[in-house]
Amino acid sequence: MNNVKCSILDQLPRRRTRIIQCVYVVGFMDLFGVSMIIPLLSHHVKDLGASPTVAGLVGSTYGILQLFSSTIVGSWSDVVGRRYSLLTCLLLSALGYGLLGMSTSITLFVLARIPVGLFKHSLSICRALLSDLVSEAERPLVMGHFNAASSVGFILGPVVGGYLTEHEGGFYTSSFTCSAIFLVNAGFGPGLVWMLPWSEALTPPTDANSNSSISKASCHSNHIAVTEQNCYHRNVNNHTTGPVKAAKGPAAPGKNRQSWSWDQDWGQVSLFQPAWRQLSSVGAKIRTVASSDMWDLFLMRLFMAVSIMLYYSNFSLAMEERFLLKPKTTGYLISYSSTLGALAGFLVGPVTRLYRNDMASLLLHSTVLTCGLILLYAAAPTVWHVVLSSTFIAISTTIGRTCITDLELQRGGARASGTLIGAGQSVTAVGRVLAPLLSGLAQEFSPCGPPSLGVGLAMAAVALLTVRMPKWDSRGKGEKA
């Protein structure tokens, strides 16, 4: 009997592969739809009669809402589960883009941006879902592939959006198309998220690093843990109120009982529970992450986010002033770099295996490389030096983003993956607010001012990593002991 249970557990990773591939498609379609709209927003606001100042204020609405909502929605996905939170975000984002397709005034435009700013966190929840489905050793590879699929969508979307805008009412057509894409992602039409086999997704993944010589007794105890969590999640998602006494019998081993009580302590509740109970659980998760000793990772993320944004902030203008490049040529260079960044997602897995999953060391080396490449760009004497820096900075930044997300999940725990990823997105949103201001001030002195300031921030990130990494190693050794 135990051998039958073990064979079932061995088949689960193959079934999860289909779910993971569907999540890749969701990420691709998400950024494909969004990137159709992003290049057209500023032009549409001006067509509605907004002044440059009003256009800037309207444009900042999305970033400000994302700043405050990222952590809350991510934590909410930990509380009510990935399925319902992802569906809610997709449907409300579809509503926002649908309203954008009907915006014939500044007021309607701002109203349309509110649901998108509050609930456009589908990619963050997809990343949290992927972290639930795979082991810690497999996570960098899966995250890299997801980022690659999403980046391909971001590259192709502007091409389709640009084609649609050549026709009359092109912006409105693009907006409704984007809304339809989010509806398809949510499950209306062919269906993706709604049709996923969530009962299989809720089964905890086996760790790829675990000992291969597992005894029959340990296999049986693993099955008990799986049964416990499946019963609990079915109780949550089907909104039943019956007890799960069979899963919590006295025969359950101590380790599994601790895991079970830990799930209850986090207070996972149903979507249809009272709002105050959901908010209480969300607040508890956010307080736990806020009180954790992870300030160094979040500060590191902020330094590098602002540094990279400064690199790109005045790229076109600097190329024109420094090397007399036309905007069309600069656009080709940016597309070339973006394509390499998408392809670099497939390098994350092999590189992490080369480093033997030492994500801290890989993050340090990718940060040092990024710092050197930004410095090369700032001091580039010829266009070919810029091409060289653009080639490798797309690879180093892609690997660095995956590393820092993986380290946040390692140190914060997979149970709070939604909260952690949402907190990281909030930190990045702070960078989006700071980068334009710092870029404008630095550009007063020189076209190379923004990237030079970015070099300084990247060096600060390297120094922070150098100081904090020995403490991470000592803490990890203490936990193993």
Secondary structure, DSSP 8 states (H G I E B T S, - for coil): -HHHHHHHHHHHHHHHHHHHHHHHHHHHHHHHHHHHHHHHHHHHHHHTT--HHHHHHHHHHHHHHHHHHHHHHHHHHHHH-HHHHHHHHHHHHHHHHHHHTT--SHHHHHHHHHHHHHH--HHHHHHHHHHHHS-TTTHHHHHHHHHHHHHHHHHHHHHHHHHHHTSTTHHHHHHHHHHHHHHHHHTSSS-STTTS-HHHHTS----TTS-S---HHHHHHHHHHHHHHHHHHHHHHTT-----TGGG-TTS-HHHHHHHHHHHHHT---TTS-HHHHHHHHHHHHHHHHTSS-HHHHHHHHHHHHHHHHHHHTHHHHHHHHH---HHHHHHHHHHHHHHHHHHGGGHHHHHHHTTT-HHHHHHHHHHHHHHHHHHHHT-SSHHHHHHHHHHHHHHHHHHHHHHHHHHHHHH-GGGHHHHHHHHHHHHHHHHHHHHHHHHHHHTT-TTHHHHHHHHHHHHHHHHHHHHHHHHHHHHHHHH-
